[in-house]
Amino acid sequence: MELEIIAAIISSAIAFFTVFALTPFLIKALEKRNSTVKDYHRKGGAMVARPGGPSLIAGILISGTVLYAFFPMTEIIAILITTALAFLVGLVDDKKVMGGWFKPLALAATAIPILLLGVYDTDLSFPLFGEVRIPLLYIGIIVIMIPITGNTINSIDVLNGVASGFMVIAGSAITISLIILQNYEIAILSLLLVFVSLAFYKYHKYPSKIFPGDSGALTLGAMYGAIAIVGQVEVIAAIALGPAIFNSFLFLSSMKRIVEHREIKEKPVELTEDFMLKATSNKKASVTLVRLILAGGRPLSEKEIGFVIFKLTIFSGILAIITAFMMGVSL
């Protein structure tokens, strides 16, 4: 146990400080290349650097390699390869807006290392009821889970600081859950996800200096999904991801097709004269979690909406941890 604690401290520190130190240089490099996008919700329409994926993947791969030096496990390699492939998928989409089906199909392919290296269990664990053995069906779950978690985080990346802050909370929940279930090595890998997200949040929070872009959001989401599969906490991870999954469900059910956010003309929220956000009255606009939060109430600032989403995520995280305790009892 002492080795696990030392590994957790060293690798987490490397994860945090790598992203913390690299992101300012990345911001300057992106601004120099005019790789910026307009923040339409901010007064004056500030131009914000994008994408932040390179600093996130650097923090994950460097700290993950250090962790592998402590614990040379195939599971760690599989998660890191899947995460790196998801970053490349996002980077392609950052450079050129691809069709709506590109990311789901490409992200499904990023799950191949998990399958090839065999770092999964065909038993799906449920609280109290124990494990259900679904060999063939579980292969399908692996293939679709990475696209779901990747696109789910990408879809909630609509406000300053939300995607990175959300991942700090949800990642903390599955880290604690993995510790409860005594899967310590994967728990440390999950902790790295928390710390790279926390370091990035410093620059991503309102007012943002950098946006994660597709490369950043897909990196975080894919790693989360890979950890859930390899750590055998799929149900727990889904519960912790509750608000983001609900947001994706609202969006897809209202749009009735897979579509890129950047292709949508009717926005779900509107900007008031004093730069507050309110729900749109346009019936053709997509339904999202942010629109639902604003529906029927007073306009809120971007920061206020972000805190509402974080509160919902904390609640989901607590439910996830309770679920882990219940699963621990059934084992």
C-alpha positions as CSV (number, residue, x, y, z in Angstrom):
1,M,0.0,0.0,0.0
2,E,2.9,2.3,0.7
3,L,4.1,2.0,-2.9
4,E,0.7,2.9,-4.2
5,I,0.7,6.1,-2.1
6,I,4.1,7.1,-3.3
7,A,3.2,6.4,-6.9
8,A,-0.1,8.4,-6.5
9,I,1.7,11.5,-5.0
10,I,4.5,11.5,-7.6
11,S,2.4,10.8,-10.7
12,S,-0.4,13.2,-9.7
13,A,2.1,16.0,-9.0
14,I,3.6,15.4,-12.5
15,A,0.1,15.4,-14.1
16,F,-0.8,18.7,-12.4
17,F,2.4,20.6,-13.0
18,T,2.9,19.5,-16.5
19,V,-0.5,20.9,-17.6
20,F,-0.1,23.9,-15.3
21,A,3.3,24.8,-16.8
22,L,2.6,23.9,-20.5
23,T,-0.8,25.6,-20.9
24,P,0.5,29.2,-20.8
25,F,3.0,28.4,-23.5
26,L,0.3,26.7,-25.5
27,I,-1.9,29.8,-25.2
28,K,0.8,32.1,-26.5
29,A,1.6,29.7,-29.3
30,L,-2.0,29.5,-30.4
31,E,-2.5,33.2,-30.2
32,K,0.6,33.8,-32.3
33,R,-0.9,31.5,-35.0
34,N,-4.3,33.2,-34.7
35,S,-5.7,29.8,-33.5
36,T,-8.4,31.6,-31.5
37,V,-12.2,31.6,-31.4
38,K,-14.6,34.3,-30.3
39,D,-16.3,34.0,-26.8
40,Y,-19.7,35.2,-27.8
41,H,-21.0,35.1,-24.2
42,R,-18.4,37.6,-23.0
43,K,-18.7,41.4,-23.2
44,G,-16.5,42.6,-26.0
45,G,-16.4,39.2,-27.6
46,A,-12.9,38.3,-26.5
47,M,-10.8,36.0,-28.7
48,V,-9.8,32.8,-26.8
49,A,-7.0,30.3,-27.7
50,R,-8.2,26.9,-28.9
51,P,-7.5,23.9,-28.7
52,G,-6.1,23.0,-25.3
53,G,-5.9,19.3,-26.0
54,P,-2.1,19.2,-26.5
55,S,-1.3,20.3,-22.9
56,L,-3.9,17.8,-21.6
57,I,-2.6,14.8,-23.5
58,A,1.0,15.8,-22.6
59,G,0.1,15.8,-18.9
60,I,-1.7,12.4,-19.2
61,L,1.0,10.6,-21.2
62,I,3.9,11.9,-19.1
63,S,2.4,11.1,-15.8
64,G,0.9,7.9,-17.1
65,T,4.3,6.7,-18.2
66,V,5.7,7.5,-14.7
67,L,2.9,5.5,-13.2
68,Y,3.7,2.6,-15.6
69,A,7.3,2.6,-14.3
70,F,5.8,1.9,-10.8
71,F,3.2,-0.6,-12.0
72,P,4.1,-2.1,-15.5
73,M,0.5,-3.2,-16.2
74,T,-1.0,-3.8,-19.6
75,E,-4.2,-2.0,-18.4
76,I,-2.3,1.3,-18.0
77,I,-0.9,1.0,-21.6
78,A,-4.3,0.2,-23.0
79,I,-5.9,3.3,-21.4
80,L,-3.1,5.6,-22.4
81,I,-3.2,4.4,-26.1
82,T,-7.0,4.8,-26.3
83,T,-6.7,8.3,-24.8
84,A,-4.0,9.3,-27.2
85,L,-6.0,8.0,-30.2
86,A,-9.0,10.0,-29.0
87,F,-6.9,13.1,-28.8
88,L,-5.9,12.6,-32.5
89,V,-9.5,12.2,-33.5
90,G,-10.4,15.5,-31.7
91,L,-7.4,17.2,-33.2
92,V,-8.6,16.3,-36.7
93,D,-12.0,17.7,-35.9
94,D,-10.4,20.9,-34.4
95,K,-8.5,21.5,-37.7
96,K,-11.5,20.7,-40.0
97,V,-15.2,20.4,-39.0
98,M,-16.1,16.8,-39.9
99,G,-19.5,15.3,-40.4
100,G,-21.7,14.4,-37.5
101,W,-20.9,10.7,-37.7
102,F,-17.1,11.1,-37.9
103,K,-16.4,11.4,-34.1
104,P,-18.6,8.4,-33.0
105,L,-17.2,6.1,-35.6
106,A,-13.6,7.2,-35.1
107,L,-13.9,7.1,-31.3
108,A,-15.3,3.5,-31.6
109,A,-12.1,2.6,-33.3
110,T,-10.0,4.0,-30.4
111,A,-11.4,1.2,-28.2
112,I,-9.6,-1.4,-30.2
113,P,-6.4,-1.4,-28.0
114,I,-8.6,-2.4,-25.0
115,L,-10.0,-5.3,-27.0
116,L,-6.7,-6.4,-28.5
117,L,-4.9,-6.3,-25.2
118,G,-7.7,-8.0,-23.4
119,V,-7.8,-5.7,-20.4
120,Y,-11.5,-6.1,-19.8
121,D,-13.9,-8.4,-18.0
122,T,-17.1,-9.6,-19.7
123,D,-18.9,-9.4,-16.3
124,L,-21.0,-6.2,-15.8
125,S,-21.2,-5.3,-12.1
126,F,-24.4,-3.9,-10.6
127,P,-25.0,-2.8,-7.0
128,L,-26.5,-5.5,-4.7
129,F,-27.3,-7.8,-7.6
130,G,-23.6,-8.6,-8.2
131,E,-22.1,-9.4,-11.7
132,V,-23.9,-10.3,-14.9
133,R,-21.9,-12.3,-17.4
134,I,-22.5,-11.0,-21.0
135,P,-19.5,-12.0,-23.1
136,L,-20.7,-11.0,-26.6
137,L,-22.8,-8.1,-25.6
138,Y,-20.0,-6.6,-23.5
139,I,-17.8,-6.4,-26.6
140,G,-20.4,-4.0,-28.0
141,I,-20.5,-2.1,-24.8
142,I,-16.8,-1.5,-25.0
143,V,-17.1,-0.3,-28.6
144,I,-19.9,2.2,-27.9
145,M,-18.8,3.4,-24.4
146,I,-15.8,5.5,-25.6
147,P,-17.9,7.4,-28.2
148,I,-20.5,8.0,-25.5
149,T,-18.2,9.3,-22.8
150,G,-16.1,11.3,-25.4
151,N,-19.0,13.0,-27.1
152,T,-20.8,13.5,-23.8
153,I,-18.0,15.6,-22.4
154,N,-17.7,17.3,-25.7
155,S,-21.4,18.2,-25.7
156,I,-21.3,19.8,-22.3
157,D,-18.2,21.9,-23.2
158,V,-20.4,25.0,-23.9
159,L,-19.4,27.4,-21.1
160,N,-16.2,28.6,-19.6
161,G,-14.7,26.0,-17.3
162,V,-17.6,23.5,-17.4
163,A,-15.9,20.6,-19.2
164,S,-12.7,20.7,-17.0
165,G,-14.6,21.4,-13.8
166,F,-17.1,18.7,-14.5
167,M,-14.3,16.2,-15.1
168,V,-12.6,17.1,-11.8
169,I,-15.8,16.2,-9.9
170,A,-16.8,13.1,-11.9
171,G,-13.2,11.9,-12.0
172,S,-13.0,12.3,-8.2
173,A,-16.1,10.2,-7.8
174,I,-14.8,7.2,-9.8
175,T,-11.4,7.6,-8.1
176,I,-13.0,7.2,-4.7
177,S,-15.2,4.4,-6.0
178,L,-12.2,2.5,-7.4
179,I,-10.5,2.9,-4.0
180,I,-13.6,1.5,-2.3
181,L,-13.5,-1.5,-4.6
182,Q,-9.7,-1.9,-3.9
183,N,-8.7,-1.4,-7.5
184,Y,-5.8,0.9,-6.5
185,E,-3.7,1.1,-9.6
186,I,-6.6,2.1,-11.9
187,A,-7.7,4.5,-9.1
188,I,-4.3,6.3,-9.4
189,L,-4.7,6.5,-13.1
190,S,-8.2,8.1,-12.5
191,L,-6.5,10.5,-10.1
192,L,-4.2,11.6,-12.9
193,L,-7.3,12.5,-14.9
194,V,-8.6,14.6,-12.0
195,F,-5.3,16.5,-11.6
196,V,-4.8,17.3,-15.3
197,S,-8.4,18.6,-15.4
198,L,-7.8,20.6,-12.3
199,A,-4.7,22.2,-13.7
200,F,-6.4,23.0,-17.0
201,Y,-9.4,24.5,-15.1
202,K,-7.1,27.2,-13.8
203,Y,-7.0,28.6,-17.4
204,H,-10.4,27.4,-18.6
205,K,-12.5,28.8,-15.8
206,Y,-14.4,32.1,-16.4
207,P,-13.1,34.2,-18.0
208,S,-11.4,31.5,-20.1
209,K,-7.9,32.0,-21.5
210,I,-8.1,28.8,-23.5
211,F,-10.8,26.4,-24.6
212,P,-10.2,22.6,-24.7
213,G,-11.6,22.1,-28.2
214,D,-12.6,18.7,-29.5
215,S,-9.1,17.4,-28.8
216,G,-9.3,18.3,-25.2
217,A,-12.8,17.3,-24.5
218,L,-12.5,14.0,-26.3
219,T,-9.2,13.3,-24.5
220,L,-10.9,13.7,-21.1
221,G,-14.0,11.8,-22.0
222,A,-12.3,8.9,-23.7
223,M,-9.9,8.4,-20.8
224,Y,-12.8,8.5,-18.4
225,G,-14.6,5.8,-20.5
226,A,-11.5,3.7,-20.8
227,I,-10.9,3.8,-17.0
228,A,-14.5,2.8,-16.4
229,I,-14.1,-0.3,-18.7
230,V,-10.7,-1.4,-17.5
231,G,-11.6,-0.6,-13.8
232,Q,-15.0,-2.5,-14.1
233,V,-16.9,0.5,-12.8
234,E,-19.1,1.1,-15.9
235,V,-22.4,1.6,-13.9
236,I,-20.7,3.8,-11.4
237,A,-19.1,6.0,-14.1
238,A,-22.4,6.4,-15.9
239,I,-24.0,7.6,-12.6
240,A,-21.2,10.1,-12.0
241,L,-21.6,11.4,-15.5
242,G,-25.3,11.9,-15.0
243,P,-25.8,15.6,-15.9
244,A,-23.7,15.3,-19.0
245,I,-25.5,12.2,-20.2
246,F,-28.8,13.9,-19.6
247,N,-27.6,16.9,-21.6
248,S,-26.7,14.6,-24.5
249,F,-30.0,12.9,-24.3
250,L,-31.9,16.2,-24.4
251,F,-29.8,17.4,-27.3
252,L,-30.2,14.2,-29.4
253,S,-33.9,13.7,-28.7
254,S,-34.6,17.3,-29.7
255,M,-32.4,17.3,-32.8
256,K,-33.4,13.7,-33.8
257,R,-30.0,13.1,-35.5
258,I,-26.3,13.3,-34.8
259,V,-25.1,16.8,-35.7
260,E,-22.0,18.9,-34.9
261,H,-22.7,21.8,-32.5
262,R,-20.9,24.2,-34.8
263,E,-23.4,23.3,-37.5
264,I,-26.5,24.4,-35.5
265,K,-27.9,27.8,-36.4
266,E,-30.7,28.1,-33.8
267,K,-29.0,28.4,-30.5
268,P,-30.7,27.1,-27.3
269,V,-29.8,30.3,-25.3
270,E,-29.8,34.0,-26.0
271,L,-27.7,36.8,-24.7
272,T,-29.3,39.8,-23.0
273,E,-28.1,43.3,-23.3
274,D,-26.3,43.1,-20.0
275,F,-24.6,39.8,-21.1
276,M,-26.7,37.4,-19.1
277,L,-28.0,34.2,-20.6
278,K,-31.7,33.3,-21.0
279,A,-33.5,30.4,-22.6
280,T,-34.5,31.0,-26.2
281,S,-38.2,31.0,-27.2
282,N,-37.3,29.5,-30.6
283,K,-39.0,26.2,-30.8
284,K,-36.6,24.9,-33.5
285,A,-33.6,25.3,-31.2
286,S,-32.1,22.3,-29.5
287,V,-33.0,21.4,-25.9
288,T,-29.9,21.3,-23.6
289,L,-29.2,21.1,-19.9
290,V,-28.3,24.8,-19.9
291,R,-31.6,25.7,-21.6
292,L,-33.4,23.6,-19.1
293,I,-31.7,25.4,-16.2
294,L,-32.7,28.8,-17.6
295,A,-36.2,27.8,-18.5
296,G,-38.9,29.7,-16.6
297,G,-36.3,31.5,-14.4
298,R,-34.4,34.8,-14.5
299,P,-31.4,35.2,-16.8
300,L,-28.1,33.9,-15.3
301,S,-24.5,34.7,-15.8
302,E,-22.3,32.1,-17.4
303,K,-20.5,31.6,-14.1
304,E,-23.8,31.1,-12.3
305,I,-24.9,28.4,-14.8
306,G,-21.6,26.7,-14.4
307,F,-22.0,26.4,-10.6
308,V,-25.5,25.0,-11.1
309,I,-24.0,22.3,-13.3
310,F,-21.2,21.6,-10.8
311,K,-23.8,21.2,-8.0
312,L,-25.7,18.6,-10.1
313,T,-22.5,16.8,-10.8
314,I,-21.5,16.7,-7.1
315,F,-24.9,15.2,-6.4
316,S,-24.4,12.6,-9.1
317,G,-20.9,11.9,-7.8
318,I,-22.2,11.2,-4.3
319,L,-24.8,8.8,-5.8
320,A,-21.9,7.1,-7.7
321,I,-19.9,6.7,-4.5
322,I,-22.9,5.3,-2.6
323,T,-23.3,2.8,-5.5
324,A,-19.7,1.8,-5.1
325,F,-20.3,1.0,-1.4
326,M,-23.3,-1.1,-2.4
327,M,-21.3,-3.0,-5.0
328,G,-18.6,-3.6,-2.4
329,V,-21.1,-5.1,-0.1
330,S,-22.3,-7.5,-2.8
331,L,-18.8,-8.7,-3.7
